[in-house]
């Protein structure tokens, strides 16, 4: 099981990767609040997706978030590191993503 600090760092690593991708791919029209719930650590983080960038990462849940990702700590780290494919993680129910279908399509372009 990963630690809260490792999960927090993984989100910051993801934010850095999205920043690099946004520079080469251009700005994505997506401005949504995001909650990341880590089930085995009983913790959560929240942030904003702004133009394809992940910003304002902070501890704590956002129950009103427009996009919610729920996973175990190890699966979160594996997703961010690219060791776990997001599509197979969702279909196998290792990861749950709650969002409207149009946001899901836009999210696919980020990863």
MODELLER restraints for C-alpha pairs under 7 A, 6 or more apart:
rsr = mdl.restraints
at = mdl.atoms
rsr.add(forms.Gaussian(group=physical.xy_distance, feature=features.Distance(at['CA:1:A'], at['CA:73:A']), mean=6.32, stdev=0.5))
rsr.add(forms.Gaussian(group=physical.xy_distance, feature=features.Distance(at['CA:1:A'], at['CA:74:A']), mean=5.86, stdev=0.5))
rsr.add(forms.Gaussian(group=physical.xy_distance, feature=features.Distance(at['CA:2:A'], at['CA:73:A']), mean=5.37, stdev=0.5))
rsr.add(forms.Gaussian(group=physical.xy_distance, feature=features.Distance(at['CA:2:A'], at['CA:74:A']), mean=5.64, stdev=0.5))
rsr.add(forms.Gaussian(group=physical.xy_distance, feature=features.Distance(at['CA:7:A'], at['CA:73:A']), mean=6.44, stdev=0.5))
rsr.add(forms.Gaussian(group=physical.xy_distance, feature=features.Distance(at['CA:7:A'], at['CA:77:A']), mean=6.52, stdev=0.5))
rsr.add(forms.Gaussian(group=physical.xy_distance, feature=features.Distance(at['CA:10:A'], at['CA:77:A']), mean=6.04, stdev=0.5))
rsr.add(forms.Gaussian(group=physical.xy_distance, feature=features.Distance(at['CA:10:A'], at['CA:80:A']), mean=6.32, stdev=0.5))
rsr.add(forms.Gaussian(group=physical.xy_distance, feature=features.Distance(at['CA:14:A'], at['CA:80:A']), mean=6.08, stdev=0.5))
rsr.add(forms.Gaussian(group=physical.xy_distance, feature=features.Distance(at['CA:15:A'], at['CA:53:A']), mean=6.45, stdev=0.5))
rsr.add(forms.Gaussian(group=physical.xy_distance, feature=features.Distance(at['CA:15:A'], at['CA:54:A']), mean=4.88, stdev=0.5))
rsr.add(forms.Gaussian(group=physical.xy_distance, feature=features.Distance(at['CA:15:A'], at['CA:55:A']), mean=6.98, stdev=0.5))
rsr.add(forms.Gaussian(group=physical.xy_distance, feature=features.Distance(at['CA:18:A'], at['CA:52:A']), mean=6.71, stdev=0.5))
rsr.add(forms.Gaussian(group=physical.xy_distance, feature=features.Distance(at['CA:18:A'], at['CA:53:A']), mean=5.48, stdev=0.5))
rsr.add(forms.Gaussian(group=physical.xy_distance, feature=features.Distance(at['CA:18:A'], at['CA:54:A']), mean=6.87, stdev=0.5))
rsr.add(forms.Gaussian(group=physical.xy_distance, feature=features.Distance(at['CA:18:A'], at['CA:110:A']), mean=7.00, stdev=0.5))
rsr.add(forms.Gaussian(group=physical.xy_distance, feature=features.Distance(at['CA:19:A'], at['CA:53:A']), mean=5.62, stdev=0.5))
rsr.add(forms.Gaussian(group=physical.xy_distance, feature=features.Distance(at['CA:22:A'], at['CA:52:A']), mean=6.22, stdev=0.5))
rsr.add(forms.Gaussian(group=physical.xy_distance, feature=features.Distance(at['CA:22:A'], at['CA:53:A']), mean=6.94, stdev=0.5))
rsr.add(forms.Gaussian(group=physical.xy_distance, feature=features.Distance(at['CA:27:A'], at['CA:51:A']), mean=5.29, stdev=0.5))
rsr.add(forms.Gaussian(group=physical.xy_distance, feature=features.Distance(at['CA:27:A'], at['CA:52:A']), mean=6.13, stdev=0.5))
rsr.add(forms.Gaussian(group=physical.xy_distance, feature=features.Distance(at['CA:28:A'], at['CA:51:A']), mean=4.81, stdev=0.5))
rsr.add(forms.Gaussian(group=physical.xy_distance, feature=features.Distance(at['CA:28:A'], at['CA:52:A']), mean=4.91, stdev=0.5))
rsr.add(forms.Gaussian(group=physical.xy_distance, feature=features.Distance(at['CA:29:A'], at['CA:51:A']), mean=5.37, stdev=0.5))
rsr.add(forms.Gaussian(group=physical.xy_distance, feature=features.Distance(at['CA:30:A'], at['CA:49:A']), mean=6.55, stdev=0.5))
rsr.add(forms.Gaussian(group=physical.xy_distance, feature=features.Distance(at['CA:30:A'], at['CA:50:A']), mean=5.98, stdev=0.5))
rsr.add(forms.Gaussian(group=physical.xy_distance, feature=features.Distance(at['CA:30:A'], at['CA:51:A']), mean=5.26, stdev=0.5))
rsr.add(forms.Gaussian(group=physical.xy_distance, feature=features.Distance(at['CA:30:A'], at['CA:52:A']), mean=6.13, stdev=0.5))
rsr.add(forms.Gaussian(group=physical.xy_distance, feature=features.Distance(at['CA:31:A'], at['CA:49:A']), mean=5.20, stdev=0.5))
rsr.add(forms.Gaussian(group=physical.xy_distance, feature=features.Distance(at['CA:31:A'], at['CA:50:A']), mean=4.45, stdev=0.5))
rsr.add(forms.Gaussian(group=physical.xy_distance, feature=features.Distance(at['CA:31:A'], at['CA:51:A']), mean=6.05, stdev=0.5))
rsr.add(forms.Gaussian(group=physical.xy_distance, feature=features.Distance(at['CA:32:A'], at['CA:48:A']), mean=5.73, stdev=0.5))
rsr.add(forms.Gaussian(group=physical.xy_distance, feature=features.Distance(at['CA:32:A'], at['CA:49:A']), mean=5.19, stdev=0.5))
rsr.add(forms.Gaussian(group=physical.xy_distance, feature=features.Distance(at['CA:32:A'], at['CA:50:A']), mean=6.78, stdev=0.5))
rsr.add(forms.Gaussian(group=physical.xy_distance, feature=features.Distance(at['CA:32:A'], at['CA:66:A']), mean=5.99, stdev=0.5))
rsr.add(forms.Gaussian(group=physical.xy_distance, feature=features.Distance(at['CA:33:A'], at['CA:47:A']), mean=6.03, stdev=0.5))
rsr.add(forms.Gaussian(group=physical.xy_distance, feature=features.Distance(at['CA:33:A'], at['CA:48:A']), mean=4.44, stdev=0.5))
rsr.add(forms.Gaussian(group=physical.xy_distance, feature=features.Distance(at['CA:33:A'], at['CA:49:A']), mean=6.21, stdev=0.5))
rsr.add(forms.Gaussian(group=physical.xy_distance, feature=features.Distance(at['CA:33:A'], at['CA:65:A']), mean=4.85, stdev=0.5))
rsr.add(forms.Gaussian(group=physical.xy_distance, feature=features.Distance(at['CA:33:A'], at['CA:66:A']), mean=5.39, stdev=0.5))
rsr.add(forms.Gaussian(group=physical.xy_distance, feature=features.Distance(at['CA:33:A'], at['CA:67:A']), mean=6.32, stdev=0.5))
rsr.add(forms.Gaussian(group=physical.xy_distance, feature=features.Distance(at['CA:34:A'], at['CA:46:A']), mean=5.54, stdev=0.5))
rsr.add(forms.Gaussian(group=physical.xy_distance, feature=features.Distance(at['CA:34:A'], at['CA:47:A']), mean=5.19, stdev=0.5))
rsr.add(forms.Gaussian(group=physical.xy_distance, feature=features.Distance(at['CA:34:A'], at['CA:48:A']), mean=5.51, stdev=0.5))
rsr.add(forms.Gaussian(group=physical.xy_distance, feature=features.Distance(at['CA:34:A'], at['CA:49:A']), mean=6.85, stdev=0.5))
rsr.add(forms.Gaussian(group=physical.xy_distance, feature=features.Distance(at['CA:34:A'], at['CA:65:A']), mean=5.18, stdev=0.5))
rsr.add(forms.Gaussian(group=physical.xy_distance, feature=features.Distance(at['CA:34:A'], at['CA:66:A']), mean=6.20, stdev=0.5))
rsr.add(forms.Gaussian(group=physical.xy_distance, feature=features.Distance(at['CA:34:A'], at['CA:67:A']), mean=4.81, stdev=0.5))
rsr.add(forms.Gaussian(group=physical.xy_distance, feature=features.Distance(at['CA:34:A'], at['CA:68:A']), mean=5.72, stdev=0.5))
rsr.add(forms.Gaussian(group=physical.xy_distance, feature=features.Distance(at['CA:35:A'], at['CA:45:A']), mean=5.84, stdev=0.5))
rsr.add(forms.Gaussian(group=physical.xy_distance, feature=features.Distance(at['CA:35:A'], at['CA:46:A']), mean=4.39, stdev=0.5))
rsr.add(forms.Gaussian(group=physical.xy_distance, feature=features.Distance(at['CA:35:A'], at['CA:47:A']), mean=6.56, stdev=0.5))
rsr.add(forms.Gaussian(group=physical.xy_distance, feature=features.Distance(at['CA:35:A'], at['CA:61:A']), mean=6.04, stdev=0.5))
rsr.add(forms.Gaussian(group=physical.xy_distance, feature=features.Distance(at['CA:35:A'], at['CA:62:A']), mean=5.67, stdev=0.5))
rsr.add(forms.Gaussian(group=physical.xy_distance, feature=features.Distance(at['CA:35:A'], at['CA:65:A']), mean=5.75, stdev=0.5))
rsr.add(forms.Gaussian(group=physical.xy_distance, feature=features.Distance(at['CA:35:A'], at['CA:67:A']), mean=6.33, stdev=0.5))
rsr.add(forms.Gaussian(group=physical.xy_distance, feature=features.Distance(at['CA:35:A'], at['CA:68:A']), mean=4.67, stdev=0.5))
rsr.add(forms.Gaussian(group=physical.xy_distance, feature=features.Distance(at['CA:35:A'], at['CA:69:A']), mean=6.21, stdev=0.5))
rsr.add(forms.Gaussian(group=physical.xy_distance, feature=features.Distance(at['CA:36:A'], at['CA:44:A']), mean=5.51, stdev=0.5))
rsr.add(forms.Gaussian(group=physical.xy_distance, feature=features.Distance(at['CA:36:A'], at['CA:45:A']), mean=5.12, stdev=0.5))
rsr.add(forms.Gaussian(group=physical.xy_distance, feature=features.Distance(at['CA:36:A'], at['CA:46:A']), mean=6.03, stdev=0.5))
rsr.add(forms.Gaussian(group=physical.xy_distance, feature=features.Distance(at['CA:36:A'], at['CA:68:A']), mean=5.88, stdev=0.5))
rsr.add(forms.Gaussian(group=physical.xy_distance, feature=features.Distance(at['CA:36:A'], at['CA:69:A']), mean=4.81, stdev=0.5))
rsr.add(forms.Gaussian(group=physical.xy_distance, feature=features.Distance(at['CA:36:A'], at['CA:70:A']), mean=5.90, stdev=0.5))
rsr.add(forms.Gaussian(group=physical.xy_distance, feature=features.Distance(at['CA:37:A'], at['CA:43:A']), mean=6.22, stdev=0.5))
rsr.add(forms.Gaussian(group=physical.xy_distance, feature=features.Distance(at['CA:37:A'], at['CA:44:A']), mean=4.29, stdev=0.5))
rsr.add(forms.Gaussian(group=physical.xy_distance, feature=features.Distance(at['CA:37:A'], at['CA:45:A']), mean=6.51, stdev=0.5))
rsr.add(forms.Gaussian(group=physical.xy_distance, feature=features.Distance(at['CA:37:A'], at['CA:69:A']), mean=6.13, stdev=0.5))
rsr.add(forms.Gaussian(group=physical.xy_distance, feature=features.Distance(at['CA:37:A'], at['CA:70:A']), mean=4.66, stdev=0.5))
rsr.add(forms.Gaussian(group=physical.xy_distance, feature=features.Distance(at['CA:37:A'], at['CA:71:A']), mean=6.49, stdev=0.5))
rsr.add(forms.Gaussian(group=physical.xy_distance, feature=features.Distance(at['CA:38:A'], at['CA:44:A']), mean=5.66, stdev=0.5))
rsr.add(forms.Gaussian(group=physical.xy_distance, feature=features.Distance(at['CA:38:A'], at['CA:70:A']), mean=5.99, stdev=0.5))
rsr.add(forms.Gaussian(group=physical.xy_distance, feature=features.Distance(at['CA:38:A'], at['CA:71:A']), mean=5.32, stdev=0.5))
rsr.add(forms.Gaussian(group=physical.xy_distance, feature=features.Distance(at['CA:38:A'], at['CA:72:A']), mean=5.22, stdev=0.5))
rsr.add(forms.Gaussian(group=physical.xy_distance, feature=features.Distance(at['CA:38:A'], at['CA:73:A']), mean=5.69, stdev=0.5))
rsr.add(forms.Gaussian(group=physical.xy_distance, feature=features.Distance(at['CA:39:A'], at['CA:70:A']), mean=6.90, stdev=0.5))
rsr.add(forms.Gaussian(group=physical.xy_distance, feature=features.Distance(at['CA:39:A'], at['CA:71:A']), mean=5.97, stdev=0.5))
rsr.add(forms.Gaussian(group=physical.xy_distance, feature=features.Distance(at['CA:39:A'], at['CA:72:A']), mean=5.21, stdev=0.5))
rsr.add(forms.Gaussian(group=physical.xy_distance, feature=features.Distance(at['CA:40:A'], at['CA:72:A']), mean=5.46, stdev=0.5))
rsr.add(forms.Gaussian(group=physical.xy_distance, feature=features.Distance(at['CA:40:A'], at['CA:73:A']), mean=6.49, stdev=0.5))
rsr.add(forms.Gaussian(group=physical.xy_distance, feature=features.Distance(at['CA:43:A'], at['CA:60:A']), mean=6.95, stdev=0.5))
rsr.add(forms.Gaussian(group=physical.xy_distance, feature=features.Distance(at['CA:44:A'], at['CA:59:A']), mean=6.31, stdev=0.5))
rsr.add(forms.Gaussian(group=physical.xy_distance, feature=features.Distance(at['CA:44:A'], at['CA:60:A']), mean=4.97, stdev=0.5))
rsr.add(forms.Gaussian(group=physical.xy_distance, feature=features.Distance(at['CA:44:A'], at['CA:61:A']), mean=4.94, stdev=0.5))
rsr.add(forms.Gaussian(group=physical.xy_distance, feature=features.Distance(at['CA:45:A'], at['CA:57:A']), mean=6.96, stdev=0.5))
rsr.add(forms.Gaussian(group=physical.xy_distance, feature=features.Distance(at['CA:45:A'], at['CA:58:A']), mean=5.65, stdev=0.5))
rsr.add(forms.Gaussian(group=physical.xy_distance, feature=features.Distance(at['CA:45:A'], at['CA:59:A']), mean=4.44, stdev=0.5))
rsr.add(forms.Gaussian(group=physical.xy_distance, feature=features.Distance(at['CA:45:A'], at['CA:60:A']), mean=4.75, stdev=0.5))
rsr.add(forms.Gaussian(group=physical.xy_distance, feature=features.Distance(at['CA:45:A'], at['CA:61:A']), mean=5.42, stdev=0.5))
rsr.add(forms.Gaussian(group=physical.xy_distance, feature=features.Distance(at['CA:46:A'], at['CA:57:A']), mean=5.78, stdev=0.5))
rsr.add(forms.Gaussian(group=physical.xy_distance, feature=features.Distance(at['CA:46:A'], at['CA:58:A']), mean=5.49, stdev=0.5))
rsr.add(forms.Gaussian(group=physical.xy_distance, feature=features.Distance(at['CA:46:A'], at['CA:59:A']), mean=6.34, stdev=0.5))
rsr.add(forms.Gaussian(group=physical.xy_distance, feature=features.Distance(at['CA:46:A'], at['CA:60:A']), mean=6.21, stdev=0.5))
rsr.add(forms.Gaussian(group=physical.xy_distance, feature=features.Distance(at['CA:46:A'], at['CA:61:A']), mean=5.73, stdev=0.5))
rsr.add(forms.Gaussian(group=physical.xy_distance, feature=features.Distance(at['CA:46:A'], at['CA:62:A']), mean=5.95, stdev=0.5))
rsr.add(forms.Gaussian(group=physical.xy_distance, feature=features.Distance(at['CA:47:A'], at['CA:54:A']), mean=6.67, stdev=0.5))
rsr.add(forms.Gaussian(group=physical.xy_distance, feature=features.Distance(at['CA:47:A'], at['CA:55:A']), mean=5.88, stdev=0.5))
rsr.add(forms.Gaussian(group=physical.xy_distance, feature=features.Distance(at['CA:47:A'], at['CA:56:A']), mean=5.10, stdev=0.5))
rsr.add(forms.Gaussian(group=physical.xy_distance, feature=features.Distance(at['CA:47:A'], at['CA:57:A']), mean=4.37, stdev=0.5))
rsr.add(forms.Gaussian(group=physical.xy_distance, feature=features.Distance(at['CA:47:A'], at['CA:58:A']), mean=6.30, stdev=0.5))
rsr.add(forms.Gaussian(group=physical.xy_distance, feature=features.Distance(at['CA:48:A'], at['CA:54:A']), mean=5.72, stdev=0.5))
rsr.add(forms.Gaussian(group=physical.xy_distance, feature=features.Distance(at['CA:48:A'], at['CA:55:A']), mean=5.30, stdev=0.5))
rsr.add(forms.Gaussian(group=physical.xy_distance, feature=features.Distance(at['CA:48:A'], at['CA:56:A']), mean=6.14, stdev=0.5))
rsr.add(forms.Gaussian(group=physical.xy_distance, feature=features.Distance(at['CA:49:A'], at['CA:55:A']), mean=6.30, stdev=0.5))
rsr.add(forms.Gaussian(group=physical.xy_distance, feature=features.Distance(at['CA:52:A'], at['CA:110:A']), mean=6.55, stdev=0.5))
rsr.add(forms.Gaussian(group=physical.xy_distance, feature=features.Distance(at['CA:66:A'], at['CA:99:A']), mean=6.23, stdev=0.5))
rsr.add(forms.Gaussian(group=physical.xy_distance, feature=features.Distance(at['CA:67:A'], at['CA:98:A']), mean=5.64, stdev=0.5))
rsr.add(forms.Gaussian(group=physical.xy_distance, feature=features.Distance(at['CA:67:A'], at['CA:99:A']), mean=4.75, stdev=0.5))
rsr.add(forms.Gaussian(group=physical.xy_distance, feature=features.Distance(at['CA:68:A'], at['CA:97:A']), mean=5.59, stdev=0.5))
rsr.add(forms.Gaussian(group=physical.xy_distance, feature=features.Distance(at['CA:68:A'], at['CA:98:A']), mean=5.01, stdev=0.5))
rsr.add(forms.Gaussian(group=physical.xy_distance, feature=features.Distance(at['CA:68:A'], at['CA:99:A']), mean=6.68, stdev=0.5))
rsr.add(forms.Gaussian(group=physical.xy_distance, feature=features.Distance(at['CA:69:A'], at['CA:96:A']), mean=5.68, stdev=0.5))
rsr.add(forms.Gaussian(group=physical.xy_distance, feature=features.Distance(at['CA:69:A'], at['CA:97:A']), mean=4.54, stdev=0.5))
rsr.add(forms.Gaussian(group=physical.xy_distance, feature=features.Distance(at['CA:69:A'], at['CA:98:A']), mean=6.49, stdev=0.5))
rsr.add(forms.Gaussian(group=physical.xy_distance, feature=features.Distance(at['CA:70:A'], at['CA:95:A']), mean=5.74, stdev=0.5))
rsr.add(forms.Gaussian(group=physical.xy_distance, feature=features.Distance(at['CA:70:A'], at['CA:96:A']), mean=5.08, stdev=0.5))
rsr.add(forms.Gaussian(group=physical.xy_distance, feature=features.Distance(at['CA:70:A'], at['CA:97:A']), mean=6.46, stdev=0.5))
rsr.add(forms.Gaussian(group=physical.xy_distance, feature=features.Distance(at['CA:71:A'], at['CA:94:A']), mean=6.35, stdev=0.5))
rsr.add(forms.Gaussian(group=physical.xy_distance, feature=features.Distance(at['CA:71:A'], at['CA:95:A']), mean=4.76, stdev=0.5))
rsr.add(forms.Gaussian(group=physical.xy_distance, feature=features.Distance(at['CA:71:A'], at['CA:96:A']), mean=6.60, stdev=0.5))
rsr.add(forms.Gaussian(group=physical.xy_distance, feature=features.Distance(at['CA:78:A'], at['CA:84:A']), mean=5.20, stdev=0.5))
rsr.add(forms.Gaussian(group=physical.xy_distance, feature=features.Distance(at['CA:79:A'], at['CA:85:A']), mean=6.53, stdev=0.5))
rsr.add(forms.Gaussian(group=physical.xy_distance, feature=features.Distance(at['CA:79:A'], at['CA:86:A']), mean=6.51, stdev=0.5))
rsr.add(forms.Gaussian(group=physical.xy_distance, feature=features.Distance(at['CA:89:A'], at['CA:95:A']), mean=5.38, stdev=0.5))
rsr.add(forms.Gaussian(group=physical.xy_distance, feature=features.Distance(at['CA:90:A'], at['CA:96:A']), mean=5.78, stdev=0.5))
